[in-house]
Amino acid sequence: MLDTAAKSEGIEVKEQKPQQPGPELETRTGKFNQAVISIDDTPEKGKARAETIGGELSKGGAIVGEAKVVGNHVEMPVSYHTKTPNIQHINDTLDKAANSSGIQVKENGEDRGARLQGARDVARESGGGSTLMERERS
């Protein structure tokens, strides 16, 4: 087939040089998590609250989906990695949302535990462990 292409006018066939394998990537610790923020409010107010929370989560590096009306509440999916440098911001934002009236953060216990552990690990690795520990005690 390449011989036929090489004989065609305007087509140049070049031999491809074999590529060397790239460097091995470091194994990434942590995990990808997902949560759904559920807001019991009118569609307009619920979406506005979701946008505010979503904006804060985006600042921390989370991927925020579109807020949608589902029945009598608004739901917004969120995904993030537990070892992202700004996991503490994501952690704080999700906890603040969960403690707000009319808002539920739906995530399984394992994901919540991994999120908290990720925040501890990142704080320890960056030297900010004492601040996180003080926050956990209060």
Backbone bond lengths (Angstrom), bond angles and torsions (degrees), N, CA, C in turn:
res aa  C-N    CA-C-N  psi(-1)  N-CA   C-N-CA  omega(-1)  CA-C   N-CA-C  phi
1 M - - - 1.436 - - 1.527 110.65 -
2 L 1.338 116.41 -41.41 1.461 119.28 178.37 1.532 111.11 -66.55
3 D 1.345 116.47 -32.72 1.463 119.12 178.10 1.523 110.59 -63.05
4 T 1.324 116.85 -40.61 1.461 121.77 178.59 1.522 109.83 -65.34
5 A 1.321 116.57 -43.05 1.463 120.57 179.83 1.521 110.24 -64.62
6 A 1.324 117.70 -38.90 1.462 121.43 -178.31 1.529 111.17 -65.24
7 K 1.336 116.77 -29.22 1.463 120.73 -179.84 1.520 112.24 -80.65
8 S 1.320 117.11 -15.19 1.458 120.95 -179.15 1.523 109.75 -74.70
9 E 1.328 114.27 143.17 1.455 120.14 179.84 1.530 110.10 -70.53
10 G 1.322 116.60 135.08 1.458 121.98 176.71 1.523 114.51 85.87
11 I 1.324 117.09 0.24 1.466 119.43 178.47 1.517 108.24 -114.56
12 E 1.317 114.40 128.55 1.458 120.10 178.58 1.522 107.87 -114.18
13 V 1.312 117.49 125.74 1.454 122.40 -179.89 1.518 107.57 -103.74
14 K 1.315 115.80 124.50 1.469 121.43 178.82 1.516 109.00 -116.29
15 E 1.317 114.57 147.24 1.454 119.24 176.70 1.526 108.61 -78.31
16 Q 1.302 115.66 133.49 1.461 120.09 -179.36 1.525 109.05 -84.99
17 K 1.319 114.77 133.01 1.457 119.59 177.69 1.522 108.76 -82.19
18 P 1.329 116.64 138.38 1.460 118.52 178.42 1.535 110.54 -63.70
19 Q 1.313 115.66 140.30 1.463 119.82 -179.87 1.523 110.04 -93.96
20 Q 1.324 114.10 144.50 1.457 120.17 175.33 1.523 108.43 -77.97
21 P 1.304 117.52 143.43 1.465 117.89 177.49 1.527 110.30 -64.12
22 G 1.330 115.36 144.61 1.461 120.61 -179.31 1.519 110.74 -76.04
23 P 1.320 115.51 172.51 1.465 118.63 179.74 1.535 109.89 -67.89
24 E 1.300 115.58 148.79 1.459 120.30 178.28 1.523 109.17 -69.60
25 L 1.302 116.83 137.21 1.457 121.40 177.16 1.520 109.17 -81.30
26 E 1.326 115.26 147.17 1.454 119.67 177.16 1.525 108.90 -66.20
27 T 1.302 115.94 145.93 1.452 120.36 175.88 1.518 108.03 -67.70
28 R 1.306 116.38 129.97 1.459 120.98 -178.76 1.522 108.76 -92.02
29 T 1.318 115.00 125.99 1.449 118.71 176.91 1.519 108.97 -88.11
30 G 1.302 116.56 170.88 1.459 119.95 -177.54 1.517 109.93 90.60
31 K 1.322 115.25 -171.30 1.462 118.93 -178.86 1.518 110.31 -152.55
32 F 1.319 114.59 162.58 1.454 121.03 175.08 1.519 107.82 -87.74
33 N 1.315 116.39 129.71 1.459 122.02 -179.21 1.519 110.85 -118.84
34 Q 1.318 114.17 157.89 1.461 120.83 174.82 1.516 108.92 -132.89
35 A 1.298 115.41 146.85 1.467 122.08 175.80 1.520 107.15 -143.04
36 V 1.309 116.07 159.57 1.457 121.71 174.13 1.523 106.74 -124.26
37 I 1.315 115.49 125.88 1.457 120.68 176.22 1.518 106.99 -93.95
38 S 1.334 115.88 122.21 1.460 122.38 -177.75 1.524 108.08 -113.20
39 I 1.327 116.36 125.11 1.461 121.73 -176.02 1.521 109.52 -120.52
40 D 1.336 115.09 120.00 1.463 121.16 177.22 1.521 108.13 -90.04
41 D 1.314 115.95 100.25 1.464 122.26 -178.87 1.523 107.35 -165.84
42 T 1.325 116.71 177.48 1.461 118.92 175.34 1.526 107.89 -64.66
43 P 1.317 118.09 156.04 1.464 118.99 -179.56 1.535 113.21 -53.75
44 E 1.323 117.29 -42.62 1.470 120.36 -177.68 1.527 111.11 -66.55
45 K 1.334 116.16 -50.02 1.469 120.18 -179.55 1.526 110.98 -67.37
46 G 1.327 116.01 -39.55 1.461 120.09 179.26 1.513 112.15 -61.47
47 K 1.340 116.11 -44.26 1.463 119.34 178.76 1.524 111.10 -66.04
48 A 1.328 117.21 -37.50 1.468 120.43 178.99 1.531 109.84 -64.68
49 R 1.325 116.69 -42.99 1.467 119.87 177.82 1.521 110.34 -64.66
50 A 1.321 116.85 -40.66 1.463 121.08 178.96 1.528 111.05 -62.51
51 E 1.324 116.81 -41.14 1.472 119.96 178.65 1.523 111.34 -62.49
52 T 1.328 117.01 -40.01 1.462 120.93 179.07 1.536 110.30 -63.40
53 I 1.326 115.59 -48.72 1.472 120.07 179.57 1.521 110.22 -64.46
54 G 1.327 116.21 -44.13 1.460 120.66 179.68 1.514 112.83 -60.70
55 G 1.329 116.75 -38.24 1.465 120.80 177.49 1.514 111.53 -62.01
56 E 1.334 116.22 -42.37 1.468 120.34 178.46 1.527 111.00 -66.00
57 L 1.327 116.51 -41.60 1.461 119.92 179.44 1.528 111.16 -65.08
58 S 1.324 116.65 -38.80 1.478 120.94 178.13 1.522 111.00 -62.19
59 K 1.339 116.82 -37.79 1.471 120.38 177.72 1.524 111.12 -59.48
60 G 1.327 116.27 -30.44 1.458 120.79 179.68 1.517 113.50 -86.03
61 G 1.332 117.32 -4.87 1.458 120.64 178.28 1.517 114.44 102.26
62 A 1.321 117.73 4.36 1.463 120.24 177.89 1.526 109.62 -74.99
63 I 1.310 115.25 154.08 1.460 121.47 174.65 1.521 106.53 -98.96
64 V 1.311 115.60 120.62 1.459 121.29 -173.63 1.524 109.23 -112.05
65 G 1.315 115.34 127.83 1.461 120.81 178.15 1.511 111.26 -85.01
66 E 1.311 114.71 179.86 1.463 121.23 -178.93 1.528 111.03 -75.17
67 A 1.332 115.48 135.68 1.465 120.79 175.75 1.527 108.27 -74.95
68 K 1.332 116.04 128.51 1.464 120.89 -178.10 1.522 110.46 -129.66
69 V 1.324 114.80 145.36 1.453 120.70 175.74 1.528 107.57 -77.83
70 V 1.336 115.47 124.58 1.461 121.85 178.95 1.529 106.63 -128.55
71 G 1.329 116.14 104.63 1.461 119.68 -176.53 1.522 110.45 66.42
72 N 1.332 115.59 -121.05 1.465 119.12 -178.50 1.536 112.80 -106.12
73 H 1.324 116.78 23.15 1.458 120.12 177.11 1.526 110.49 -146.06
74 V 1.329 115.79 172.02 1.465 122.24 179.66 1.522 107.51 -109.96
75 E 1.327 117.24 134.97 1.460 122.16 177.63 1.520 110.25 -121.51
76 M 1.336 114.43 142.40 1.467 120.57 179.38 1.540 108.45 -138.68
77 P 1.339 117.13 120.47 1.464 119.52 178.90 1.534 111.13 -80.00
78 V 1.321 114.91 147.74 1.462 121.97 179.95 1.521 107.83 -137.21
79 S 1.319 117.08 138.77 1.464 120.13 172.95 1.522 108.66 -135.01
80 Y 1.316 115.61 151.06 1.465 121.57 -175.72 1.519 108.62 -162.63
81 H 1.327 115.97 165.96 1.458 121.43 174.97 1.517 108.17 -106.93
82 T 1.322 115.75 138.51 1.465 119.38 -174.78 1.527 113.63 -71.03
83 K 1.318 117.96 -11.90 1.467 120.01 179.04 1.527 112.27 -111.26
84 T 1.329 117.56 19.15 1.457 119.81 175.61 1.533 107.40 -66.92
85 P 1.328 118.58 144.55 1.463 120.02 -177.69 1.531 113.98 -55.92
86 N 1.322 118.41 -28.17 1.459 121.57 -178.17 1.527 112.69 -103.10
87 I 1.333 117.04 29.13 1.464 120.24 -179.15 1.526 110.80 -60.39
88 Q 1.324 118.26 -30.68 1.465 119.22 -179.85 1.532 110.62 -63.85
89 H 1.332 116.93 -38.94 1.463 120.75 178.06 1.537 110.07 -64.99
90 I 1.321 116.30 -42.84 1.470 120.85 177.86 1.527 109.26 -63.29
91 N 1.322 116.22 -45.86 1.465 121.80 179.84 1.529 111.04 -58.42
92 D 1.333 116.26 -49.46 1.465 120.62 -179.78 1.525 111.82 -61.71
93 T 1.334 116.10 -41.65 1.465 120.53 -178.46 1.532 110.94 -65.94
94 L 1.333 117.32 -44.10 1.468 120.01 178.65 1.524 110.90 -65.17
95 D 1.331 117.45 -40.57 1.467 120.05 178.69 1.526 111.17 -65.53
96 K 1.332 116.54 -42.00 1.467 120.32 178.74 1.533 110.02 -62.42
97 A 1.336 116.18 -42.93 1.463 120.10 178.71 1.527 110.56 -62.46
98 A 1.339 116.68 -44.23 1.462 120.91 -178.64 1.521 112.12 -62.88
99 N 1.334 116.86 -27.99 1.462 121.14 -179.63 1.530 112.66 -91.47
100 S 1.324 117.33 3.08 1.468 121.74 178.90 1.522 110.32 -88.70
101 S 1.304 115.85 147.56 1.455 121.74 180.00 1.527 111.20 -62.24
102 G 1.320 116.79 130.31 1.464 121.73 175.61 1.513 114.98 80.27
103 I 1.346 117.89 8.01 1.466 120.49 -178.83 1.525 109.20 -122.27
104 Q 1.325 114.76 135.02 1.461 121.41 173.93 1.521 107.90 -122.00
105 V 1.323 116.56 138.57 1.463 121.53 171.09 1.522 105.40 -105.20
106 K 1.327 115.17 110.46 1.459 120.68 -177.33 1.530 108.88 -94.17
107 E 1.320 114.62 111.60 1.464 121.25 175.16 1.521 106.29 -151.49
108 N 1.314 115.88 151.69 1.461 115.94 -179.50 1.526 109.55 -76.37
109 G 1.310 115.66 159.68 1.464 121.09 -175.60 1.518 113.21 -58.30
110 E 1.313 115.95 -36.91 1.466 120.04 179.28 1.533 110.59 -63.66
111 D 1.335 117.19 -41.83 1.463 120.61 179.27 1.521 111.09 -66.32
112 R 1.329 117.13 -40.68 1.460 120.18 179.02 1.531 109.52 -64.11
113 G 1.327 116.57 -43.72 1.466 120.65 177.66 1.520 111.88 -60.57
114 A 1.341 116.69 -41.58 1.471 120.57 178.84 1.525 110.72 -66.56
115 R 1.339 116.68 -35.76 1.474 120.39 177.91 1.522 110.37 -64.45
116 L 1.328 117.09 -46.27 1.464 121.14 179.18 1.532 111.09 -63.96
117 Q 1.335 115.97 -42.55 1.465 119.91 178.97 1.527 110.69 -65.41
118 G 1.321 116.83 -40.35 1.465 120.48 177.62 1.517 111.47 -60.54
119 A 1.339 116.93 -41.51 1.464 120.64 178.55 1.527 110.33 -64.00
120 R 1.338 117.05 -40.99 1.474 120.54 177.29 1.525 110.69 -62.98
121 D 1.337 115.88 -46.85 1.467 120.11 -177.38 1.523 111.87 -62.69
122 V 1.341 116.84 -45.65 1.464 120.42 -178.72 1.527 109.82 -65.36
123 A 1.334 117.18 -39.61 1.470 120.28 178.34 1.525 110.14 -63.29
124 R 1.322 117.23 -42.87 1.463 121.18 -179.81 1.534 110.49 -65.45
125 E 1.337 116.74 -43.59 1.464 120.81 -178.64 1.522 112.23 -66.24
126 S 1.340 116.62 -29.89 1.464 119.76 -179.07 1.527 112.05 -94.21
127 G 1.347 116.58 1.09 1.458 119.71 178.31 1.511 113.79 85.28
128 G 1.324 119.22 7.97 1.459 121.57 -178.34 1.510 112.80 -103.83
129 G 1.334 117.42 25.37 1.454 121.46 -175.87 1.506 114.48 -62.30
130 S 1.332 118.40 -35.90 1.461 119.47 -176.35 1.525 111.39 -66.69
131 T 1.327 117.74 -35.88 1.466 121.04 178.80 1.526 110.11 -64.40
132 L 1.312 117.15 -42.87 1.461 121.77 179.42 1.514 110.33 -64.86
133 M 1.328 117.11 -42.72 1.454 120.21 -179.69 1.531 110.41 -63.70
134 E 1.335 117.48 -39.79 1.454 120.61 178.50 1.525 109.91 -63.11
135 R 1.333 117.67 -40.57 1.458 121.82 179.47 1.519 111.11 -64.60
136 E 1.345 117.13 -37.75 1.452 120.79 -179.20 1.524 111.10 -68.90
137 R 1.338 117.47 -33.11 1.461 120.80 -179.46 1.512 112.22 -72.40
138 S 1.344 117.11 -28.57 1.468 119.47 -175.98 1.504 112.51 -81.98
